[in-house]
Each structure stands twice: as C-alpha cells, then as structure tokens.
Amino acid sequence: MKNMISKIGINEFKNIKNEFKINRNIYIAVVDGKNIQSWDSFFDNMIEKLKLPMKEYRNVNAYLDWMRDLKWLDGEGYILFIENWVDFMKEDLDMKRNIIDDFENYILPFWDTEVEQVVIGGKTKMFNVYLVV
C-alpha cells in the first residue's frame, strides 16, 4: 500500500467518494478550499471533519500527533478531499505547501508503514488526500 496525494477532477471526486462509501469502511472527510485561507481555518476544519480532540493546543506538533492517532474514527482507512483546491490558501502559498509537506512527510508515511514500528499492535491503513480541481 502506498498512501498518496492526488489531484482529481469533480467527476473523479464523485466516483471515488461513492465507491468508498459503498464498498469499504473508510472514513471520508471533505473540506472546501474556498473556506480555508489561513492555518486557523484549516485547523478548525480538520478538528471538525476528523473530530480531532484538541481544541486547546492549536499548534502544528499537536496537530501532527493527533493526525497520526485517529483511533476514535471507526474506519479501516481515511480519505481527505480538499474541494476547490485552486482556492485553498490562495493568499498564503507557503502555508499551502507546508500543509501538503506535512501530509507527504509525516502523516501519510506514518499510516503507510511507521505505525507498525511505533504503535504496539499498530496496523497500516490507507490514508489518501485528493485535491479536487
């Protein structure tokens, strides 16, 4: 399994979303990039959509820790769709890149293989991010 970030069109978004809703026990979160223009708005969306239990500690390290936990979500894997990718963080392209870097370098590799090495009884899970253009 290789977790990944992919750019997709609106039709692919609908197909993938429907496929995983019907055929698998995958937790699906959808955020609208038009509404995410700052770290705080991204953070608020992730707390809401992924039910992150961390309203007090609003920092990157806490966020990364919880994104590599997710045990409260009942699923065999996770999918994050970011709709309106072009509009996502369009006024802060450095932060946009940092968010994607966090997925590429910390979150997705953790669920790909690292979880088995650092969590007792940890199991790899699918975690894909789809950027809907």
N, C-alpha and C positions, 0 to 999 in steps of 0.2 A: 504494500500500500504506500502511495506517495501522496501526502496531502499537498494541496496546491491552491494558488490564486489564479483565477481565470477571468478574462474579460468575455462577456457574453452579451448577446442582443436580447431584446424584450421577449421575443418568441422562445428563445432557448431558456430564458428565465422561467417562463410559464411552464414549459415542458419539464424542466428539471425539478421545479417546485412540486408539480403534480406527481411526477414519478416517485419522488421520495416520500411524499405524503401518503401515497397509496401503498407502495411496496416495501417500505422499511421503517424501522423505529429510529428515525433520525430527527434530532431536534433542529428545527428550522427557525432562524431569526432573520427578519427583513427590516432594514433601516433605510430611510430616504435621505440620500446625499444632499438634497436641496436644503434640508433642515439641519445639516451638520456643517458648521463653518468655524468651529473652534474645538479645542481639546475638551472644554467643558460640555459642549453639546454632544460630542462624540461619546464622552464618558457617560453622560446621562442616558443616552440611547442604549449603550451597552449594559448599563445597570438595569434598565427597564426590560430590554429584549432578552437578555441572558440571565436575568434575575440575580445579578451579582450582589452578594450580601455585604456591600462595602460602602455605604453612604458616607461614613465618617472619614475614611482615608482616601482622599482624592489625589493619589499620586501614581506615577507610572509603575513603580515597583509593586504596589499593592494590586493594581490592575493586572499586571502580568502574572502575579501569583494566583489570583482567582481565575484567570483565563486558562491556567494550567491545572485547575481543580475541577470545576463544573460538575461535581458529584451530585448536586441537587437537581440537575436536569436529567430526566429519565430518557436516556437515548443511547443507542449503540454508536452514535456519531453526531457530528454537528455540521450545520451549513449556515454560513452568514452570507446573505445577499445584501449588497450595497447598491440600491437603486440610484439612478441619476448620478452615476459615477463622475461624470464630467463636472457636475456642480459641487460634488463633495469637496469641502475645504478649498474651494477655488481661490480664496483670498489668502490662504496660507499653505502654499505648495510644499514648504519644508515640513510642516506638521503632517501633511498628507503622506509624504514619503516616509516620515518616521513611523506613522501608524502601520503602513504596509511593511516596513522593515521589521517592526515588532512581530507581525504575523509570520513573515518569512524566516526570521532568525530565532524566534523564541517559542511562539505558540504552536505553529504547525509542526516543527521538528519534535517538539515535546510529545505531541499526540501521535506522531509517526513512529518514534522508536524510544525516546528518552523516558517515557512514562514507565516502561518495563524496568528500567535501570534505577529509577529514583523513588518509585512508589511501591510499597510492599503489596504484591498482588495486582499491580497496575497492568492494564491492558491497553494496547494500541487501539486508537479509534480514528475513524475518518473525521477530518475537520477540513472542509473546503470553504474558500471565500470566493464568491462570484461578484465581480464588478460589472454591474448592468449598465451598458452604454446605450 
